[in-house]
Amino acid sequence: MDRLQAMMAFVRVVETGSFSGAARHIGVGQPAISKTIAQLEDRLQVRLLVRSTHGLTPTDAGLRFYERAKTTIQEADEAELEARGAGAGLGGRLRISAPTTFARLLVIPRLPSFLAQHPELGIDIVLDDRVIDLVSEGIDVALRMGQLSDSSAVARRLARGRRSVLATPAYLERAGTPSLPAELAAHEAIVYSQLENSWMFRKDGTEASVAIRGRVRVSAAEGIRAAVLADIGLTVNSDWMFAPELESGAVIRVLEDWELPPVDLWAVFPTGRLASAKARAFAEFVERESL
């Protein structure tokens, strides 16, 4: 019995809920699938499937075997793709996760060239500012900004961006332009509630720690942008988040001679399995774009 083919048959049975469904998917007769699963259970000396009103369902042991078998099949497929040099023509679907505003401004507008390179590839984009579980959500690669909360994550740094104090000319005309970091305490700040809002500014060996405060706290970057563009206050944020406005002059930097900690962009891959060729190709594409 071919172990990989047996794993594939078992995975298809679990996903379709029946021997007949797996047989149609693989292109063999139902008796062959039934015999393969029986041989697999005999070899492992454990019951993998039970019949229920909903069809065939995996036992606890079967569910654990399913997860491992599915990963093994994926890795075998990726190994074949790499051996064939198939990276130049990827296919199937790629499921990515990215922060909403960052993806809207800087990732999605660049996708046409990536899709043109891989005409057989489809992309599912999950937009979420939260750190989601990649395995349970079926994510192939996630783009994340800042410090990674999980030190065991399989990650690759793609880019490093500048942070600045940002505001509209209209707000600065009304409230005045700060010339020192300490003056930020007197300003109305748009606070990102998912971050610590105490910042260390550096200039010529001098350091200044400032905690920015404001009446408006926002849980997503899109809200930060909207509040700043409504002239409510200033913010400390990555230049990436205001790239179009910085280019047009609708938002400007202040305290430019003071340096803030940079922000990193990461590609994070699911733990427990190899990153797919599609996921790696997408991460390399984002890195080449030098966002």
C-alpha positions as CSV (number, residue, x, y, z in Angstrom):
1,M,0.0,0.0,0.0
2,D,1.4,3.4,-1.0
3,R,1.4,5.4,2.2
4,L,1.0,8.8,0.6
5,Q,-1.9,7.6,-1.5
6,A,-3.5,6.1,1.5
7,M,-3.1,9.4,3.4
8,M,-4.7,11.3,0.4
9,A,-7.6,8.9,0.3
10,F,-8.2,9.3,4.0
11,V,-8.0,13.1,3.8
12,R,-10.6,13.1,1.0
13,V,-12.9,10.8,2.9
14,V,-12.8,13.2,5.9
15,E,-13.3,16.2,3.7
16,T,-16.2,14.7,1.7
17,G,-17.7,12.7,4.5
18,S,-18.0,9.5,2.4
19,F,-16.1,6.8,0.5
20,S,-18.1,7.7,-2.6
21,G,-17.2,11.3,-2.4
22,A,-13.5,10.6,-2.0
23,A,-13.7,8.1,-4.9
24,R,-15.2,10.7,-7.2
25,H,-12.6,13.2,-6.2
26,I,-9.6,10.9,-6.7
27,G,-11.1,9.1,-9.7
28,V,-11.2,5.5,-8.5
29,G,-14.0,3.1,-7.5
30,Q,-15.6,3.3,-4.1
31,P,-14.5,-0.3,-3.1
32,A,-10.9,0.8,-3.7
33,I,-11.2,3.7,-1.2
34,S,-13.0,1.5,1.3
35,K,-10.2,-1.2,1.1
36,T,-7.5,1.5,1.4
37,I,-9.0,2.9,4.6
38,A,-9.4,-0.6,6.0
39,Q,-5.7,-1.4,5.3
40,L,-4.7,2.0,6.8
41,E,-6.6,1.3,10.0
42,D,-5.1,-2.2,10.1
43,R,-1.6,-0.9,9.6
44,L,-2.0,1.8,12.3
45,Q,-3.9,-0.5,14.7
46,V,-6.5,2.2,15.4
47,R,-10.0,3.2,14.3
48,L,-9.9,6.3,12.2
49,L,-13.5,6.6,11.1
50,V,-17.0,6.0,12.5
51,R,-20.4,6.1,10.8
52,S,-22.9,8.7,12.0
53,T,-26.1,10.2,10.7
54,H,-24.0,12.7,8.9
55,G,-21.9,10.1,7.1
56,L,-18.3,9.1,8.0
57,T,-16.7,11.2,10.8
58,P,-13.1,10.9,12.1
59,T,-12.4,9.6,15.6
60,D,-10.1,11.6,17.9
61,A,-7.2,9.6,16.6
62,G,-8.5,10.0,13.0
63,L,-8.8,13.8,13.5
64,R,-5.2,14.0,14.7
65,F,-4.1,11.7,11.8
66,Y,-6.0,13.9,9.3
67,E,-4.2,17.1,10.4
68,R,-0.8,15.4,10.0
69,A,-1.7,13.7,6.8
70,K,-3.0,16.9,5.2
71,T,0.2,18.7,6.1
72,T,2.3,15.8,4.7
73,I,0.4,16.0,1.4
74,Q,0.8,19.7,1.2
75,E,4.5,19.5,1.8
76,A,4.9,16.7,-0.8
77,D,3.0,18.8,-3.4
78,E,5.3,21.8,-2.6
79,A,8.4,19.6,-3.0
80,E,7.2,18.5,-6.4
81,L,6.5,22.1,-7.5
82,E,10.0,23.2,-6.4
83,A,11.6,20.2,-8.2
84,R,9.8,21.1,-11.4
85,G,10.7,24.8,-11.1
86,A,7.0,25.6,-10.9
87,G,7.5,28.8,-9.0
88,A,7.3,30.7,-12.3
89,G,3.7,29.6,-12.8
90,L,1.9,29.0,-9.5
91,G,-1.7,27.9,-9.4
92,G,-4.5,27.1,-7.0
93,R,-5.5,29.6,-4.3
94,L,-3.4,31.6,-1.9
95,R,-5.0,32.8,1.3
96,I,-3.3,35.8,2.9
97,S,-4.1,38.0,5.9
98,A,-3.1,41.6,6.3
99,P,-4.0,44.7,8.3
100,T,-6.9,46.5,6.6
101,T,-5.5,49.9,5.9
102,F,-2.0,48.7,5.0
103,A,-3.5,46.2,2.5
104,R,-5.9,48.8,1.0
105,L,-3.2,51.4,0.5
106,L,-0.1,49.4,-0.4
107,V,-0.8,45.8,-1.1
108,I,-3.9,45.5,-3.1
109,P,-3.0,48.3,-5.6
110,R,0.2,46.3,-6.4
111,L,-1.5,42.9,-6.9
112,P,-2.1,43.2,-10.6
113,S,1.6,42.6,-11.4
114,F,1.7,39.6,-9.1
115,L,-1.4,38.1,-10.6
116,A,-0.1,38.8,-14.1
117,Q,3.0,36.7,-13.2
118,H,0.8,33.8,-12.0
119,P,-2.3,33.7,-14.2
120,E,-3.4,30.3,-12.7
121,L,-3.3,31.7,-9.1
122,G,-6.3,33.0,-7.1
123,I,-6.0,35.0,-3.9
124,D,-8.2,35.2,-0.9
125,I,-7.5,38.3,1.2
126,V,-8.5,38.4,4.9
127,L,-8.4,41.9,6.1
128,D,-8.1,42.2,9.9
129,D,-6.1,44.4,12.2
130,R,-6.1,41.7,14.9
131,V,-3.6,38.9,15.2
132,I,-5.6,35.9,14.1
133,D,-4.8,32.2,14.3
134,L,-3.3,31.3,11.0
135,V,-3.9,27.6,11.2
136,S,-7.6,27.7,12.3
137,E,-8.3,30.4,9.6
138,G,-6.4,28.5,6.9
139,I,-4.0,31.3,6.2
140,D,-0.9,30.6,4.0
141,V,0.9,33.8,4.9
142,A,0.1,36.9,7.0
143,L,1.5,40.4,6.8
144,R,2.0,41.9,10.2
145,M,3.5,45.1,11.4
146,G,5.5,46.0,14.5
147,Q,6.8,43.6,17.1
148,L,5.7,40.0,16.8
149,S,3.9,38.8,19.9
150,D,4.7,35.2,19.3
151,S,8.5,34.5,19.5
152,S,8.0,31.0,18.1
153,A,6.3,32.3,14.9
154,V,7.9,31.4,11.6
155,A,8.5,34.9,10.2
156,R,10.6,36.8,7.8
157,R,11.2,40.6,7.9
158,L,10.3,42.1,4.6
159,A,10.8,45.8,5.1
160,R,11.5,48.5,7.7
161,G,9.4,51.7,7.7
162,R,9.7,55.1,9.2
163,R,7.5,56.4,12.0
164,S,6.7,60.1,12.2
165,V,4.5,62.6,14.0
166,L,1.9,63.4,11.4
167,A,-0.9,66.0,11.2
168,T,-2.8,68.0,8.6
169,P,-1.8,71.6,7.9
170,A,-5.2,72.7,9.1
171,Y,-4.8,71.1,12.5
172,L,-1.3,72.6,12.9
173,E,-2.5,76.1,11.9
174,R,-5.2,75.9,14.6
175,A,-3.1,74.2,17.4
176,G,0.4,75.3,16.5
177,T,3.4,73.2,15.3
178,P,5.4,71.5,18.1
179,S,9.2,72.1,18.0
180,L,10.1,69.7,20.8
181,P,8.8,66.3,21.7
182,A,7.7,67.5,25.1
183,E,5.3,69.9,23.5
184,L,3.2,67.0,22.2
185,A,1.7,66.7,25.7
186,A,-0.2,69.9,25.0
187,H,-1.6,68.7,21.7
188,E,-4.8,66.7,20.9
189,A,-3.5,63.3,19.8
190,I,-5.3,60.5,18.0
191,V,-4.4,57.4,20.1
192,Y,-4.1,53.9,18.6
193,S,-5.6,51.8,21.4
194,Q,-3.8,48.6,20.3
195,L,-0.4,50.2,21.0
196,E,1.5,51.6,23.9
197,N,1.5,55.3,23.2
198,S,4.7,56.2,25.0
199,W,7.4,57.1,22.4
200,M,11.2,57.5,22.7
201,F,12.5,60.3,20.5
202,R,16.2,60.6,19.7
203,K,18.3,63.4,18.3
204,D,22.1,63.8,18.4
205,G,22.5,61.5,21.4
206,T,19.6,63.1,23.3
207,E,16.6,61.1,24.2
208,A,13.1,62.3,25.1
209,S,10.3,60.0,26.3
210,V,6.8,61.3,25.6
211,A,3.4,59.8,26.3
212,I,0.8,61.2,23.9
213,R,-2.8,61.5,25.0
214,G,-6.0,62.6,23.4
215,R,-9.7,62.4,23.7
216,V,-10.0,60.1,20.7
217,R,-8.9,56.6,21.0
218,V,-9.3,54.3,17.9
219,S,-8.9,50.5,17.7
220,A,-8.1,50.3,13.9
221,A,-5.7,52.2,11.7
222,E,-8.5,53.2,9.3
223,G,-10.0,55.2,12.2
224,I,-6.7,56.9,12.9
225,R,-6.5,58.0,9.3
226,A,-10.1,59.3,9.4
227,A,-9.5,61.3,12.6
228,V,-6.3,62.8,11.4
229,L,-7.8,63.8,8.0
230,A,-10.7,65.3,9.9
231,D,-8.2,67.7,11.5
232,I,-9.0,66.4,15.0
233,G,-5.4,66.0,16.1
234,L,-2.0,64.6,15.3
235,T,-0.7,61.1,15.6
236,V,2.5,59.0,15.8
237,N,2.2,56.4,13.1
238,S,4.1,54.7,10.3
239,D,4.5,56.7,7.1
240,W,3.0,53.7,5.3
241,M,-0.4,54.5,6.8
242,F,-0.5,58.0,5.2
243,A,1.6,57.4,2.1
244,P,-0.9,59.0,-0.4
245,E,-1.4,62.1,1.9
246,L,2.3,62.5,2.6
247,E,2.9,62.5,-1.2
248,S,0.1,65.1,-1.9
249,G,0.8,67.3,1.1
250,A,-2.5,66.6,2.8
251,V,-0.6,65.3,5.8
252,I,2.9,66.5,6.8
253,R,5.6,65.4,9.2
254,V,6.5,67.5,12.3
255,L,9.6,67.1,14.5
256,E,11.4,65.7,11.5
257,D,14.8,66.2,13.1
258,W,13.8,63.8,15.9
259,E,14.1,60.1,15.3
260,L,11.4,57.6,16.3
261,P,11.7,53.7,16.5
262,P,11.1,52.3,13.0
263,V,8.3,49.8,12.3
264,D,9.0,46.4,10.7
265,L,6.8,44.6,8.2
266,W,6.8,40.8,8.6
267,A,5.6,37.8,6.6
268,V,4.4,35.2,9.1
269,F,3.8,31.6,8.1
270,P,1.7,29.0,10.0
271,T,3.8,27.0,12.5
272,G,4.0,23.2,12.1
273,R,4.4,23.0,8.4
274,L,6.6,24.3,5.6
275,A,5.7,27.6,4.0
276,S,4.2,26.9,0.6
277,A,5.8,28.0,-2.6
278,K,2.9,30.3,-3.2
279,A,3.3,31.9,0.2
280,R,7.0,32.4,-0.2
281,A,6.5,33.9,-3.7
282,F,4.0,36.4,-2.3
283,A,6.4,37.3,0.5
284,E,9.2,37.8,-1.9
285,F,7.0,39.9,-4.1
286,V,6.1,42.2,-1.2
287,E,9.7,42.5,-0.3
288,R,10.7,43.4,-3.8
289,E,8.1,46.2,-3.9
290,S,10.1,47.9,-1.1
291,L,6.9,49.4,0.3
